[in-house]
């Protein structure tokens, strides 16, 4: 797996307090939040940069990335009513 790639898929959700929350599934533990989407975009870039720097120097984190990362293909969002 190439952990030094330049593009990452980021899942963005809004939490119950109205904050935007981002999770990078290709980098386990790489997540952040922001009050606005603009703040979130800045924060996620910083988080990815920090995770990649950690991966360069931390063999255990590299193994964690290899074992637990996933790079999903986005299919869509569906609302299910019961």
ABEGO torsion letter per residue (X at the ends): XBAABABBBBBBBBBAAGBBBBBBAABBGBBBBBABAAAAAAAAAAAAAAAAAAAAABAAAAAAAAAABBBBBBAEBBBBBX
